[in-house]
């Protein structure tokens, strides 16, 4: 059995689908109590990651664990406590969804400090571990959905700065391979898309998916910061703006790891926009 934490998130959902399609027995774990649509045969359980004992009945008898906070606060859970419960239940394989910023932004509390401590806990867990370090997600563009639906407009800072954002479904497929197959233990996978993509190009790709133009409006850094502070902690906002506006060479590097694991090129942002165009209509 494979237990997926953060099972209703942008990576968790396609991961659960991929594992179920491969015939795996899956327990999908999320914090929310609302009804969740899952593939047939997948068990859904609500649990509080800040209370690791609540996971004990879900992890007993499991073989593998996908460890992710489900997009919660940077301080939201103790990986060590969860890993202790997992090992006691028989889990021998762990895949951690970490972040590229763990190594590219080591001075950042949200990306470097917390990320390193989680990675170290997994590395010292005594399990067969794999750590995934994606950069930005294609699905971050969901933040533009309301303005695209209402005004056919995308507002974002640093309109011509490109980053190799990655499709969450590609992350999920790499995670599924690491959870199911041998040969991934002790590996760090840096996950990116196939090319640099700018916010201006993202707006154009969404317009192409919709079949009508989407106008791009460039925000100032202060405008973007004020908007992000409505839903993100300040430390996360500052690091995010640094990555978006002044990415280092490592943050703009296109990694071969998706293709190495999956045997195909990663999906481009335009592909993601086409598949998810309904969110912007």
C-alpha positions as CSV (number, residue, x, y, z in Angstrom):
1,X,0.0,0.0,0.0
2,X,1.2,3.5,-0.8
3,X,0.1,6.5,1.4
4,X,-0.1,9.9,-0.3
5,X,-0.1,13.0,1.9
6,X,-1.4,16.2,0.4
7,X,-3.5,14.0,-1.9
8,X,-5.8,16.8,-3.0
9,X,-3.0,19.2,-4.0
10,X,-1.7,20.1,-7.5
11,X,0.8,17.2,-7.3
12,X,-1.2,14.9,-5.0
13,X,-4.2,14.6,-7.3
14,X,-2.3,13.4,-10.4
15,X,-0.1,11.2,-8.2
16,X,-3.1,9.4,-6.8
17,X,-4.5,8.9,-10.3
18,X,-1.2,7.6,-11.6
19,X,-0.7,5.1,-8.8
20,X,-4.3,3.9,-9.0
21,X,-4.0,3.5,-12.8
22,X,-0.9,1.3,-12.2
23,X,-2.9,-1.0,-10.0
24,X,-1.5,0.1,-6.6
25,X,-3.5,0.1,-3.4
26,X,-3.6,3.8,-2.4
27,X,-4.6,5.7,0.7
28,X,-5.1,9.4,-0.1
29,X,-4.7,11.7,2.9
30,X,-5.7,15.3,3.1
31,X,-6.6,17.8,5.8
32,X,-9.9,19.0,4.4
33,X,-13.2,17.4,5.3
34,X,-15.0,18.2,2.1
35,X,-15.9,15.4,-0.4
36,X,-13.1,14.4,-2.6
37,X,-13.4,12.8,-6.0
38,X,-10.9,9.9,-6.3
39,X,-10.3,7.0,-8.6
40,X,-12.3,3.9,-7.9
41,X,-10.7,1.8,-5.1
42,X,-8.7,4.6,-3.6
43,X,-9.4,5.1,0.1
44,X,-9.6,8.7,1.3
45,X,-8.8,9.7,4.9
46,X,-8.7,13.0,6.7
47,X,-5.7,13.6,9.0
48,X,-3.9,16.4,10.8
49,X,-0.2,16.4,9.9
50,X,0.6,18.4,12.9
51,X,-0.7,15.5,15.0
52,X,1.4,12.6,13.7
53,X,-0.4,10.0,15.8
54,X,-3.5,10.6,13.7
55,X,-1.6,9.0,10.8
56,X,-0.7,5.8,12.7
57,X,-3.8,3.8,11.6
58,X,-3.2,5.0,8.0
59,X,0.4,4.0,7.9
60,X,0.2,0.7,9.6
61,X,1.0,-1.9,7.0
62,X,2.0,0.6,4.3
63,X,5.0,0.0,2.1
64,X,5.7,3.5,0.8
65,X,4.9,7.2,1.7
66,X,4.7,10.3,-0.3
67,X,5.6,13.1,2.1
68,X,4.3,16.6,1.5
69,X,2.7,19.2,3.6
70,X,-0.2,19.8,1.2
71,X,0.7,23.4,0.7
72,X,0.5,24.3,4.4
73,X,2.6,26.7,6.5
74,X,6.3,26.3,6.4
75,X,6.2,25.3,10.0
76,X,3.1,23.1,9.6
77,X,4.5,19.7,10.4
78,X,7.4,17.7,11.9
79,X,8.7,15.3,9.3
80,X,10.7,13.5,11.9
81,X,7.6,12.7,13.9
82,X,5.7,11.5,10.8
83,X,8.7,9.4,9.7
84,X,8.9,7.7,13.1
85,X,5.2,6.8,12.9
86,X,5.7,5.6,9.3
87,X,8.7,3.4,10.1
88,X,6.8,1.9,13.1
89,X,4.0,1.0,10.6
90,X,6.4,-0.8,8.3
91,X,7.0,1.9,5.6
92,X,10.3,1.2,3.9
93,X,10.3,3.8,1.1
94,X,9.7,7.6,1.3
95,X,9.5,10.2,-1.5
96,X,9.7,13.8,-0.2
97,X,8.4,16.7,-2.3
98,X,10.9,19.4,-1.4
99,X,11.9,22.5,-3.4
100,X,14.7,23.7,-5.7
101,X,14.9,26.7,-3.3
102,X,16.4,24.4,-0.6
103,X,19.7,24.6,-2.4
104,X,19.3,27.8,-4.5
105,X,18.0,30.0,-1.6
106,X,19.9,28.6,1.5
107,X,19.5,31.8,3.5
108,X,15.7,31.8,3.1
109,X,13.8,30.4,6.2
110,X,10.9,29.2,4.1
111,X,12.9,27.6,1.3
112,X,16.4,26.9,2.6
113,X,16.0,26.5,6.4
114,X,12.8,24.5,6.6
115,X,13.5,22.7,3.4
116,X,16.9,21.5,4.5
117,X,15.6,20.3,7.9
118,X,12.9,18.2,6.1
119,X,15.3,16.8,3.7
120,X,17.8,15.9,6.4
121,X,15.1,14.1,8.4
122,X,14.3,12.0,5.4
123,X,17.9,11.2,4.7
124,X,18.5,10.1,8.2
125,X,15.2,8.1,8.4
126,X,16.7,4.7,7.6
127,X,14.3,4.2,4.7
128,X,14.9,4.1,0.9
129,X,14.4,7.8,0.2
130,X,14.1,9.9,-2.9
131,X,13.9,13.7,-2.8
132,X,12.2,15.8,-5.5
133,X,13.2,19.4,-5.9
134,X,10.9,21.1,-8.4
135,X,11.2,24.8,-9.3
136,X,8.0,26.8,-9.9
137,X,4.9,25.0,-11.0
138,X,2.9,25.7,-14.2
139,X,-0.1,25.6,-12.0
140,X,1.0,28.8,-10.2
141,X,-0.8,30.4,-13.1
142,X,-4.1,29.6,-11.4
143,X,-3.5,32.8,-9.5
144,X,-4.4,34.6,-12.8
145,X,-7.6,32.7,-13.4
146,X,-10.0,35.3,-11.9
147,X,-8.6,38.2,-13.8
148,X,-8.5,36.2,-17.0
149,X,-12.1,35.1,-16.6
150,X,-13.3,38.6,-15.7
151,X,-11.1,40.9,-17.9
152,X,-9.0,38.6,-20.1
153,X,-6.0,40.2,-18.3
154,X,-2.9,38.8,-16.6
155,X,-1.1,41.0,-14.1
156,X,2.3,39.9,-12.9
157,X,5.8,41.4,-12.1
158,X,9.0,40.8,-14.1
159,X,7.1,40.1,-17.4
160,X,10.2,39.1,-19.4
161,X,12.1,37.1,-16.8
162,X,11.9,33.4,-17.8
163,X,11.9,30.4,-15.5
164,X,11.7,26.7,-16.5
165,X,8.4,26.0,-14.6
166,X,7.3,22.4,-14.4
167,X,4.0,20.6,-14.9
168,X,2.7,19.2,-11.6
169,X,1.6,16.1,-13.5
170,X,5.3,15.5,-14.4
171,X,6.3,15.8,-10.8
172,X,3.5,13.3,-9.9
173,X,4.7,10.8,-12.5
174,X,8.3,11.0,-11.3
175,X,7.0,10.5,-7.7
176,X,5.0,7.5,-8.8
177,X,8.1,6.0,-10.4
178,X,10.2,6.5,-7.3
179,X,7.4,5.1,-5.1
180,X,6.9,2.0,-7.2
181,X,10.2,1.1,-8.8
182,X,13.7,0.2,-7.6
183,X,16.7,2.3,-8.6
184,X,15.7,5.7,-7.2
185,X,16.9,5.3,-3.6
186,X,19.2,8.0,-2.4
187,X,18.5,10.2,-5.5
188,X,17.8,13.9,-5.6
189,X,15.7,14.9,-8.7
190,X,15.6,18.5,-9.9
191,X,12.4,18.9,-11.8
192,X,11.9,21.6,-14.4
193,X,10.0,22.1,-17.6
194,X,11.6,22.0,-21.1
195,X,12.2,25.7,-21.6
196,X,12.3,29.1,-20.0
197,X,8.8,30.7,-19.8
198,X,8.1,34.3,-19.0
199,X,4.8,35.7,-17.5
200,X,4.2,37.5,-20.7
201,X,4.5,34.3,-22.7
202,X,2.3,32.6,-20.1
203,X,-0.5,35.1,-20.8
204,X,-0.1,34.5,-24.5
205,X,-0.3,30.7,-24.0
206,X,-3.5,31.0,-22.0
207,X,-5.0,33.2,-24.7
208,X,-4.1,30.6,-27.3
209,X,-5.8,28.0,-25.2
210,X,-8.9,30.1,-24.9
211,X,-8.9,31.1,-28.6
212,X,-8.9,34.9,-27.8
213,X,-6.2,37.4,-26.7
214,X,-5.3,37.8,-23.0
215,X,-3.6,41.1,-22.2
216,X,-0.5,41.2,-20.1
217,X,-0.1,44.0,-17.5
218,X,3.3,44.3,-15.8
219,X,3.1,44.9,-12.0
220,X,5.7,46.8,-10.0
221,X,7.5,44.7,-7.4
222,X,5.6,46.6,-4.7
223,X,2.2,45.9,-6.3
224,X,3.1,42.2,-6.6
225,X,4.3,42.1,-3.0
226,X,1.1,43.7,-1.6
227,X,-1.0,41.2,-3.6
228,X,1.1,38.1,-2.4
229,X,0.9,39.2,1.2
230,X,-2.8,38.6,1.2
231,X,-2.2,34.8,1.0
232,X,1.5,34.1,1.7
233,X,3.7,34.7,4.7
234,X,6.1,37.6,4.4
235,X,9.2,35.4,4.3
236,X,7.8,33.3,1.5
237,X,6.8,36.5,-0.4
238,X,10.3,38.0,-0.3
239,X,12.0,34.7,-1.4
240,X,9.4,34.3,-4.2
241,X,9.9,37.8,-5.5
242,X,13.7,37.2,-5.5
243,X,13.3,34.0,-7.6
244,X,10.8,35.6,-10.0
245,X,12.8,38.9,-10.5
246,X,16.4,37.9,-10.0
247,X,16.8,34.2,-10.6
248,X,20.2,32.7,-10.3
249,X,21.8,30.5,-13.0
250,X,20.7,27.3,-11.1
251,X,17.1,28.6,-11.0
252,X,17.1,29.1,-14.8
253,X,18.8,25.8,-15.6
254,X,16.8,23.2,-17.5
255,X,17.2,19.9,-15.8
256,X,17.2,16.6,-17.6
257,X,15.8,14.6,-14.7
258,X,12.2,14.4,-15.8
259,X,13.3,12.9,-19.1
260,X,15.8,10.6,-17.4
261,X,13.1,9.1,-15.1
262,X,10.1,9.1,-17.5
263,X,11.8,8.5,-20.8
264,X,10.2,11.6,-22.4
265,X,10.5,15.3,-22.4
266,X,8.7,17.3,-19.7
267,X,5.5,19.1,-20.7
268,X,5.6,22.8,-21.7
269,X,3.5,25.5,-20.1
270,X,1.4,25.7,-23.3
271,X,0.5,22.1,-22.9
272,X,-0.6,22.7,-19.3
273,X,-2.7,25.7,-20.4
274,X,-4.5,23.7,-23.0
275,X,-5.4,20.9,-20.6
276,X,-6.5,23.4,-17.9
277,X,-8.2,26.1,-20.1
278,X,-11.5,25.5,-18.4
279,X,-10.2,27.3,-15.3
280,X,-9.7,30.5,-17.2
281,X,-13.0,30.5,-19.3
